């Protein structure tokens, strides 16, 4: 029986020393899907990718490829190719020979190699650079060579380990579009690892959010954004106001001292819950028209919209709106039922506070330090 | 903008002076003695004497012995260095110490000890006799000379190869494996080409002292295994014929350069690392 899932991970776990890196990972990937493993540094996303690539052997669980168990199949026998974080191009070979490497190993005919290499160079827009040495290429060009080298082997699955992390913002955006285009035109499965939530949302068919060696949520980008499963996912993807609440009955949620209408049901009566309200889903209205009222404590103009922090009973909300408000104003907040998302309590409840310590600078600092080294960089000895 | 002192061109002056006094001047003196007679007149007599007296054969033997010694050293060192890099870091330190340890001992002492082991009544033959076997002729054979070269110069092969191999990026090995290369392919297509600079310096550092050695051949080879180093030594010390000695040295030098150039031709390809000449 042929499975329509090209890759399946079943209850995968792995530890490095005393540190558990993956803990019971279950994941099915359909043929032709663009899947992104998303999570902060150390969440186990790169290790998951390395297990699929054959560079790590899980301590427990099964890796299936087209329904067949491949736990013990070495990397060189898997029909899977990888684009490594820092490309790992061969410095002693020129562009042509780098791309030809896989075919030379398979003893392909020179004429076939030549045809394939020029086809690949065309695909990644590097025609004419065949003879160039790797160290004379820019980061973006090296990236393209790495893509060409991997795709020249006609893999069924392409693994991409933070391939865009080293590129500058503009180039990264271009490559996102280009990679997506390549994936669609070749129709092969891409498994993409990133810590950049925006990248994950723009490119993927399916996003797998990971933290602490576990999968937190699997879903389409829209699901992940609109229906986060727990406070971690809500906080990691986009901005969110996460509040403690209670569900007095179906379609009702009480938080910040007000009972709102909402679209969620299926909770026990008076169950304690986490409530997520995205900043862009809150409208600022006159105080008497608002469901909640509070005082504006900061206003930041961001071009497209204002980012306004409103203090409501000591909890600082973030609101993104095109309506201007001024510091010290008393304003009302209006929230539509479909803007309220109710989640069950989880281990992450209460870990993400309000926006009282929020500032743009801190956010940017965090962005800059993210992920130079992923979790297991130091663990290899060849 | 003011230049920092380290960028000052005069900072190289002492080194230039050093090179001139201890490298360039002696070379010029070798050249001068080679083409003059005892009275200081210009002559080709020394060079033609080398051809007449059949010294060329000794040159040939010297190069052959050095070549064999270098190949044996390489064949032992590469796998050794490779497995060293695969051990734990602490073990690597210990192994490195063991490789270096003999280098702290004088070459003469090491060679002398080796001759004691190989002698007619040395360690090996005593052992063979004690278990009822015939004595074997070990000392004063080409094998003993080559063994002496390998034994004395092997650290100079291991160290540069080890250093090249330990600098190798493990990601490249994963990349090779990812692209379908098994262990052997990765060795052939990635590891060996990338460690070539180390191999080339190793070959140079073993071949050059081997081809010009005199003590090893004297102690382990006897009179029948005379090498060009011995001949040169005789000219300077016994015959006091500086002119012939100098021209022999000059020709040896030229031959070494030619050998290394040939080697580069074979190994360099489109590689840009580790070129000597």
Interface residues (C-beta under 8 A of the other chain):
Chain A: X53 X54 X55 X74 X75 X76 X77 X80 X81 X82 X84 X86 X88 X89 X90 X91 X92 X94 X101 X102 X104 X105 X106 X149 X150 X153 X380 X381 X382
Chain B: X86 X168 X169 X170 X171 X172 X173 X174 X175 X176 X177 X178 X179 X180 X181 X182 X185 X189 X190 X193 X194 X270 X271
